[in-house]
Amino acid sequence: MVTGVDIRLNRILREGKMLCIPMDHGISNGPIEGLEDPHSVIYQCENHGLTSVIINKGILKTLPKPTKVGILVHFSSSTSLSLSPNRKMLTGNVEEALRLGADGVSLHINIGGKEEPEMLEQLGMMAHKCHEWHVPLLAMMYPRGEKIKDPHDPEVVGHVARIGAECGADIVKTVYTGDIDSFSKIVKSTPVPIVIAGGPKAKSDDDVLQMTEDAMNAGAKGITYGRNIFAHKNPQQMVQALAAIIFNKETAKEAAKKIE
């Protein structure tokens, strides 16, 4: 029997895999390079293998026309102007997500700092409401705070990813540890699909594509790359190359040929 979560996940994923552009940066950092017009990025990439986007409700509300890709509305925010930039606060609820036509909800949770307890409570309560309304929840789980010495430490990343699953997220987004062996152990110990974050703008396209290939070989279900797509000189081609790795199992070297 198909549930509401299954139907909505099918809009966010394709073949159980995700190629997503998170574009929630406007609240935290303002109109950064590539996100001066987030609507145009969506329409440019929607026919090139993109499965979904993560956007704040104001961007969703002002879409000029419906998009072909799944939409996760992002409901936790802070700003770089704040005295507590790691303290993410709720900016919406599940009923609002449904009214806006979103297919899922996204939250950002930082683990390892003094703000952690508040954000864990937000995650638990949002998971409860999402399950009540059959809405998928993606949890961005980041090792970030005073107690985190190495945010890519496999033990730390594994703990952080498991927290997201244990609190009720349907998909966990977290950082890639940097090697296939350690990340595959994290995937196996997390009972929901894991997708990886892109992090800062990479030095080269090859680095982005190789990380994608390695993460998929480790068992990840896809990627959520922001700057490495929307700040790229040709976002459509980058999406096309990433789609070739994720859905067609091409190598990074093969996929690189799709980028001029």
N, C-alpha and C positions, 0 to 999 in steps of 0.2 A: 504493500500500500504506500503510495506516494504522499509525503507530508508537505506542508507549506515550506518547511526548511529545505527539503529536497528540491522543490520547484525553484525557490529563490537561489539556492546554491548553483543550480543549473544555469542561471543567468550570469552568475559571477565567475563561474569556472567553465572550462570546456574540456571534455574528456577527463574530468576530475582534476584538471591542472589550471594554474592561474598565471596570467601575464597581466599585471596590474600596474598602473601609474598612480602613486599617491601624490595628490596635489593639495594637501592640507597646509602647505607651508605659508600661505598668505597671512594667517593669523600670527604665527610664530615669528616670521621673518619679513613679511611684507611682500610686495611684487618683485620677487627676485628674478634673475635672468631666466627666461623661458616661460615664466608664469605671469607675464604682463597681461596675457589674454588666455586664461586656462581653458575657456570654451573651445578656442581654435585648436588647441593641442588635442582635445578629445576627438573632434571631428576629423582632424588630419590623420589620426592613428586608428580610428575605429574599424577600418577595412583592411588593416595590415597584420592582424593576428592578436590584437589587444582583446582581452576578455573582460576587463573591468577597470574602474577608476575609484579612487578614494578622494572625495571632495567635501569641503565644508558646506553647510546647508545654504549659505548665501549664494554660493556658486551653483548649487543644484537648483535653487529657486529661480535663478536668472538665466538658466539654459535657454537659448533662443528656440531650440527645437529638441524633440526626444533624440536620444542617442541609441546606437545599436548595441552598446556594451552595458554590462552590469554596473550598477552604482552602489557603492558603500558610502553612506554619509558618516562623516567623522564628527564625533561628539565629545572630544576632550581637547582642551587647548591651554596654552600659556604663551607668553610673548618673550622675545629676546630683550625687551625693554624692562622686564619685571625684575624685582629683587629675588624672585624664586622661579627662574625659567624652567626648572625641572618639575614644578608642581602643576600637574595637568588637572584642570577643573572641567566638570561636565558642562556642555553647552547645548544639550538637547535630550530628548527621550525617544523611546521606541514608537509611541503613537505619532510623534511629529515625523519620524522617519517614514512611516507608512503614509501619512498624509502627503508628504513630498514625493512619494513614488519611488523611494529608495528600495533596493533589493537586500540590503544588509546594513549593519552598523559597525563602525570601527572605533576602537578606543586605544589610546596610547598610555601604557603603564610603565613607569620607571621603577626598577627594583634596585635597592642598595643605598637609598638616601633617606633623609628624615621625612620626606613626603610620602614614602612608600605605604604606610598604613591607610592613609586616606584614599590613595589610588586603588589599593586592593579592595577596599570596601566598594568603591565605584564599580570595579570590574564584577564583583559578585552580584551586586544589585542589578546592573545592566544585563548580565547573563540571565538572571531570573526573569526580567521583563521580556528579553528577547525570546526565551524559551516559551513564555506564556503566549506570545504573539506569533510564534513559529518564524522568527526572523534570525538569519545567521549573524553571528558575532565574530568579527576578526579582532584579535587582541595583538597590538604591537607591543611586544615584551622586550624591553631594553635593559641591560645591565648598566645602570647610570646613577651615580651618586657618590657620596663620601666614602662608602665602604668598598667601592669597586676599584681595584687596582688595575686589572686588565679586563676590559669589556669583551675580549675575544677568548678568554680562558674557557676551554670546553666544559669544565665542571660548573662554572658560573652560568654559562649560556644554557647548559642542560637543565640546571635548576630553574632558571628564569622561564624557559620554554615550558617546563612541566607545570609551573605555577599557572600559566595561562590556561592550559588544558584542565588542570584541577579546579580552577575557578569557573569553568563552564564555557570557554571560548570554543567555537566551531573550527576556527582556523587560527593558528599562531604564526605571527610574523616575528622573526628575530634576526640577529646578526649571524653571518656565516663565520665559522671558527677559523677558516683558512686552510683546512685540509679535509679530505674525504673521509678518512677513518674516524676522526673524532666526531665529525658532524653526523655520520651514519649512526653512531651510537646514540646521539641526541634524538635523531628521527625515530629510532626504534623504541626509545624510552618515553616518547611523547605520543599519547593515544589519539591525537587529532592531526590533520595535515599541517605541515610546516612549510612556510614560504620564507624566502630570505629578503632582507633589506639591502638596498644598494649602497647606503652610506654616502659619504662625500663624493663629489665629482671625481671620477677615476682619471688616471693619467693617460690611459689609452683605451680605445674600443676593445682591443685584444684582452685587456685585463678584465673588463666587464663580461665579455663573452666566455672567457675561460672560467671565471668564477661561477657563471651560470651553468656551464657544462659540469663542473665539479659538483656543485650543489645538487643538480638533478641526479648525477651518478650516486650521490650519497643518500638519495631517497626523498629529497625535497619535492614538493608538489608544484613549485613554481617560484616566481619572483615578484617583488613589488619594488620597482626602481623609480625614483623620482628624478633627481638631477641628471642621472646618467641617461635619461630619456628626454625629458622636456628641455634640458639645457644643451642637448646635442645639436650639432649643426643640421642634422636631418633626422628628426624624431621618428618619422615613418620608416626609414630604412633600419634604424636601430631596433624598432619593434619587430620588423620583418625578420631580422637576423636572430633576435631572441626567440621568436616564435619557431624558427627552424630548429633551434636546439631543444626547446621545451616540447613541441608537438611532433616534430619529425625526427628527433634524435640525431640531428646533424652535430658534427663536432664544431668546436669554436672556430677552427680554421676554415671549415667549409662555410659556416654561417657568415664569417667576416667578408666573404665575397659579395654579399648583398649590400654592403656599405661602400659607397663610392669614396 
